[in-house]
Amino acid sequence: MTMENRLKKISKFYAVISLFLFSVFAAGKANAEKITFSANSMTGVVGDKSDSTTLNGEAYVLTDSMEIFADQIGLSGKNFRFIEAHGNIKGKNMESELEFTCDKLKYDRETKIAELSDNVDLKDIKNDVNAKAQIIEYNQNTETAVMQIEIQLTQKNNVCTGAYAIYRKNDQMLELSGNSQIKQGEDTFRAQQITLDLTSQEITLDGRVKGSIIDEKKVEKEAGETENTGAEQTEEQEKNEEQETTEETAENISQNQDAENSSGEKNPVRQNTEDKTGKDTEKSTAQEKAE
């Protein structure tokens, strides 16, 4: 092991020990939520008026309800009330059963409000709802997410987009505004404001309402008619080919007759046909007499 790696290990070890002591200190204060954190390195101070700590490299913070991983995490305020993270953020809210990824995060441990920004992906595991936006503010107390910019929320066969949205987790309601649109399979609904009940799938549209709905029964009927039309066309084509073959045979016979009339000799093919026809006629007559 190189000296540099040893120094990194020692630095991380002392950082974890120091942060553990900080967490015990913070939890020991009246009415304080326990907080545990670790990182490759740290800088910080602890005082009666304000605490401040910056975690760098594989930073990790765990509170009673939140778990956060990031490249860098800053803790500040009395009892480390405020958490701010940057770079490759991923985490989860254990109480709300939410998972998230983003590039920036701010979390107030007292108000239980988290502000996620830049390429946010929020998943409601329990209700199978996935929300993407550039800004999502989540209030853990009210279980409400306010989303802004480049919103896309998916649930079942719903794809919802808009400029602004409110997701009420407990009520399973979604409110969209600003170029709002909902796609349900092949059906599309547009309006200035759209409300979607994620449980019943009921949609309420308000303001400049537009939409398009695909009639599945009609599509099936048209498909059946197309299939029947194809069969009829094939049958008609076969009849036409049979008629052409008959006409071609008649034309050949006519040409043979013309050749016989001009030469005075019968065509060998025609002669064989006539001989066979005569023999068949004689045989038929002999059978009738025997009967």
C-alpha positions as CSV (number, residue, x, y, z in Angstrom):
1,M,0.0,0.0,0.0
2,T,1.4,3.4,-1.0
3,M,1.9,6.2,1.5
4,E,-0.8,8.3,-0.2
5,N,-3.4,5.5,0.2
6,R,-2.4,5.1,3.8
7,L,-2.9,8.8,4.5
8,K,-6.3,8.7,2.8
9,K,-7.4,5.8,4.9
10,I,-6.2,7.5,8.1
11,S,-7.9,10.7,7.1
12,K,-11.2,8.9,6.4
13,F,-10.9,7.0,9.7
14,Y,-10.5,10.2,11.7
15,A,-13.3,11.9,9.7
16,V,-15.7,9.1,10.6
17,I,-14.6,9.1,14.3
18,S,-15.1,12.9,14.4
19,L,-18.4,12.8,12.7
20,F,-19.6,10.1,15.0
21,L,-18.8,12.3,17.9
22,F,-20.6,15.2,16.2
23,S,-23.7,13.0,15.7
24,V,-23.7,12.0,19.4
25,F,-23.3,15.6,20.4
26,A,-26.1,16.7,18.1
27,A,-28.4,14.0,19.4
28,G,-27.6,14.9,22.9
29,K,-29.2,18.3,22.6
30,A,-32.8,18.8,23.6
31,N,-35.4,17.7,21.1
32,A,-32.7,17.0,18.5
33,E,-33.0,14.5,15.7
34,K,-30.1,12.0,15.5
35,I,-27.9,12.6,12.5
36,T,-25.0,10.4,11.4
37,F,-22.6,11.2,8.6
38,S,-19.3,10.1,7.0
39,A,-16.9,11.1,4.2
40,N,-13.4,10.8,2.9
41,S,-12.5,14.1,4.4
42,M,-14.2,16.9,6.4
43,T,-13.8,20.4,7.8
44,G,-16.1,22.0,10.4
45,V,-16.8,23.6,13.7
46,V,-19.3,23.0,16.4
47,G,-20.5,25.8,18.7
48,D,-23.5,26.9,20.8
49,K,-24.8,29.3,18.2
50,S,-24.0,27.5,14.9
51,D,-22.6,24.2,13.7
52,S,-21.0,23.9,10.3
53,T,-19.4,20.9,8.6
54,T,-18.4,20.1,5.0
55,L,-18.1,16.5,3.8
56,N,-16.0,15.8,0.7
57,G,-15.7,12.5,-1.3
58,E,-18.2,9.7,-0.9
59,A,-20.2,11.9,1.5
60,Y,-23.0,10.2,3.4
61,V,-25.7,11.6,5.8
62,L,-28.4,9.6,7.6
63,T,-31.2,11.2,9.7
64,D,-34.3,9.6,11.1
65,S,-36.1,9.9,7.8
66,M,-33.5,10.8,5.1
67,E,-30.5,9.0,3.6
68,I,-28.3,11.0,1.3
69,F,-25.2,10.1,-0.8
70,A,-23.3,12.7,-2.8
71,D,-19.9,14.0,-3.9
72,Q,-20.1,16.8,-1.3
73,I,-22.5,17.5,1.6
74,G,-22.6,20.6,3.8
75,L,-24.3,20.7,7.2
76,S,-25.0,24.0,8.8
77,G,-27.2,25.8,11.4
78,K,-28.1,24.9,14.9
79,N,-28.0,21.1,15.4
80,F,-27.1,20.8,11.7
81,R,-30.6,21.9,10.7
82,F,-29.7,22.5,7.1
83,I,-28.3,19.9,4.7
84,E,-27.0,20.9,1.2
85,A,-25.6,18.4,-1.3
86,H,-23.9,18.6,-4.7
87,G,-23.0,16.2,-7.4
88,N,-24.2,12.6,-8.1
89,I,-26.9,12.8,-5.5
90,K,-29.0,9.8,-4.7
91,G,-31.1,9.0,-1.6
92,K,-34.4,8.0,-0.1
93,N,-37.0,9.2,2.3
94,M,-37.7,6.2,4.5
95,E,-40.9,7.6,6.0
96,S,-42.5,8.7,2.7
97,E,-41.1,5.7,0.7
98,L,-39.5,7.9,-1.9
99,E,-36.3,7.4,-3.9
100,F,-34.6,10.3,-5.7
101,T,-31.6,11.3,-7.8
102,C,-30.5,14.9,-8.7
103,D,-27.5,17.2,-9.0
104,K,-28.4,19.6,-6.1
105,L,-30.3,19.2,-2.9
106,K,-31.4,21.3,0.0
107,Y,-33.1,19.9,3.1
108,D,-34.5,21.5,6.2
109,R,-34.6,19.0,9.0
110,E,-37.1,21.0,11.0
111,T,-39.7,21.8,8.3
112,K,-39.1,18.5,6.6
113,I,-39.0,20.2,3.2
114,A,-36.5,19.0,0.5
115,E,-35.7,21.0,-2.6
116,L,-34.3,18.9,-5.4
117,S,-32.9,20.6,-8.5
118,D,-31.2,19.8,-11.9
119,N,-32.2,16.6,-13.6
120,V,-34.5,15.4,-10.8
121,D,-35.9,11.9,-10.8
122,L,-38.4,11.1,-8.0
123,K,-40.0,7.7,-7.5
124,D,-43.0,7.0,-5.3
125,I,-42.3,3.3,-4.7
126,K,-45.6,2.5,-3.0
127,N,-47.8,4.0,-5.7
128,D,-45.6,3.2,-8.7
129,V,-45.4,6.9,-9.7
130,N,-42.2,8.3,-11.4
131,A,-41.7,12.1,-11.7
132,K,-39.0,13.9,-13.6
133,A,-38.5,17.7,-13.6
134,Q,-35.8,20.3,-13.2
135,I,-37.1,21.4,-9.8
136,I,-39.1,19.4,-7.2
137,E,-39.9,20.7,-3.8
138,Y,-41.2,17.9,-1.5
139,N,-43.0,18.6,1.8
140,Q,-42.7,15.5,4.0
141,N,-45.4,16.8,6.5
142,T,-48.1,17.2,3.8
143,E,-46.7,14.6,1.4
144,T,-46.9,17.0,-1.4
145,A,-44.5,17.5,-4.3
146,V,-44.4,20.8,-6.3
147,M,-42.7,20.3,-9.7
148,Q,-41.5,22.9,-12.2
149,I,-39.9,22.9,-15.7
150,E,-39.8,20.0,-18.1
151,I,-42.2,17.9,-16.1
152,Q,-43.0,14.3,-16.9
153,L,-44.9,12.1,-14.6
154,T,-45.7,8.5,-15.5
155,Q,-48.1,6.1,-13.8
156,K,-49.7,3.0,-15.3
157,N,-50.4,3.9,-18.9
158,N,-50.5,7.7,-18.1
159,V,-47.8,10.0,-19.4
160,C,-48.3,13.6,-18.0
161,T,-46.4,16.7,-19.1
162,G,-46.6,20.4,-18.3
163,A,-44.7,23.4,-17.0
164,Y,-46.0,23.2,-13.4
165,A,-47.5,20.4,-11.4
166,I,-48.6,19.5,-7.9
167,Y,-48.5,15.8,-6.8
168,R,-50.6,15.0,-3.7
169,K,-49.2,11.6,-2.6
170,N,-51.8,10.8,0.1
171,D,-54.8,11.7,-2.1
172,Q,-53.2,10.3,-5.3
173,M,-54.1,13.5,-7.2
174,L,-52.1,15.3,-9.9
175,E,-52.7,18.9,-10.9
176,L,-51.1,20.1,-14.1
177,S,-50.9,23.6,-15.7
178,G,-49.0,25.3,-18.5
179,N,-49.1,23.4,-21.8
180,S,-50.6,20.5,-19.9
181,Q,-51.0,17.2,-21.6
182,I,-51.9,13.6,-20.6
183,K,-51.6,10.6,-22.8
184,Q,-53.4,7.4,-21.9
185,G,-52.2,4.8,-24.4
186,E,-53.3,6.2,-27.8
187,D,-55.6,8.8,-26.4
188,T,-54.4,12.4,-25.9
189,F,-55.9,15.2,-23.7
190,R,-54.7,18.9,-23.7
191,A,-55.9,21.9,-21.6
192,Q,-54.6,24.9,-19.7
193,Q,-55.3,23.0,-16.5
194,I,-55.7,19.2,-16.0
195,T,-56.5,17.2,-12.9
196,L,-55.9,13.5,-12.8
197,D,-57.2,11.1,-10.2
198,L,-54.4,8.5,-10.2
199,T,-56.6,5.9,-8.5
200,S,-59.8,6.1,-10.6
201,Q,-58.0,7.5,-13.7
202,E,-60.7,10.2,-14.0
203,I,-59.5,13.3,-15.9
204,T,-60.8,16.9,-15.5
205,L,-59.9,19.4,-18.2
206,D,-60.3,23.2,-17.9
207,G,-59.4,25.9,-20.5
208,R,-58.8,25.5,-24.2
209,V,-59.6,21.8,-24.1
210,K,-58.4,19.6,-26.9
211,G,-58.1,15.9,-27.3
212,S,-58.1,12.8,-29.6
213,I,-59.4,9.4,-28.8
214,I,-58.9,6.2,-30.7
215,D,-62.0,3.9,-31.0
216,E,-60.6,0.5,-30.5
217,K,-63.8,-1.3,-31.7
218,K,-63.7,0.8,-35.0
219,V,-60.0,-0.1,-35.5
220,E,-60.7,-3.8,-35.0
221,K,-63.7,-3.5,-37.5
222,E,-61.5,-1.7,-40.1
223,A,-58.9,-4.4,-39.6
224,G,-61.5,-7.1,-40.2
225,E,-62.8,-5.3,-43.3
226,T,-59.3,-5.0,-44.7
227,E,-58.7,-8.7,-44.2
228,N,-62.0,-9.6,-46.0
229,T,-61.2,-7.2,-48.8
230,G,-57.8,-8.9,-49.2
231,A,-59.5,-12.3,-49.4
232,E,-62.0,-11.1,-52.0
233,Q,-59.2,-9.6,-54.1
234,T,-57.3,-12.9,-54.1
235,E,-60.4,-14.8,-55.1
236,E,-61.1,-12.4,-58.0
237,Q,-57.5,-12.6,-59.1
238,E,-57.7,-16.4,-59.2
239,K,-60.9,-16.2,-61.3
240,N,-59.3,-13.8,-63.8
241,E,-56.3,-16.1,-64.1
242,E,-58.6,-19.1,-64.8
243,Q,-60.5,-17.1,-67.4
244,E,-57.3,-16.1,-69.1
245,T,-56.1,-19.7,-69.2
246,T,-59.5,-20.8,-70.8
247,E,-59.3,-18.0,-73.4
248,E,-55.7,-18.9,-74.2
249,T,-56.7,-22.6,-74.8
250,A,-59.6,-21.6,-77.1
251,E,-57.3,-19.4,-79.1
252,N,-54.8,-22.3,-79.6
253,I,-57.6,-24.6,-80.8
254,S,-58.8,-21.9,-83.2
255,Q,-55.2,-21.5,-84.6
256,N,-54.9,-25.3,-85.0
257,Q,-58.2,-25.4,-87.0
258,D,-57.0,-22.6,-89.3
259,A,-53.8,-24.5,-89.9
260,E,-55.8,-27.7,-90.8
261,N,-58.0,-25.8,-93.2
262,S,-55.0,-24.3,-95.0
263,S,-52.9,-27.5,-95.2
264,G,-55.7,-30.1,-95.5
265,E,-54.0,-32.1,-92.7
266,K,-55.1,-32.4,-89.1
267,N,-52.8,-31.2,-86.4
268,P,-51.3,-34.3,-84.6
269,V,-52.4,-33.0,-81.2
270,R,-55.9,-32.4,-82.4
271,Q,-55.9,-35.8,-84.2
272,N,-54.9,-37.6,-81.0
273,T,-57.6,-35.7,-79.1
274,E,-60.3,-36.6,-81.6
275,D,-59.1,-40.3,-81.7
276,K,-59.3,-40.5,-77.9
277,T,-62.7,-38.8,-77.9
278,G,-64.0,-41.3,-80.5
279,K,-62.7,-44.3,-78.5
280,D,-64.3,-43.0,-75.3
281,T,-67.7,-42.6,-77.2
282,E,-67.5,-46.1,-78.6
283,K,-66.7,-47.5,-75.2
284,S,-69.6,-45.6,-73.7
285,T,-72.1,-47.0,-76.3
286,A,-70.9,-50.6,-75.8
287,Q,-71.5,-50.3,-72.1
288,E,-75.0,-48.9,-72.6
289,K,-75.9,-51.9,-74.9
290,A,-74.5,-54.4,-72.4
291,E,-76.7,-52.9,-69.7
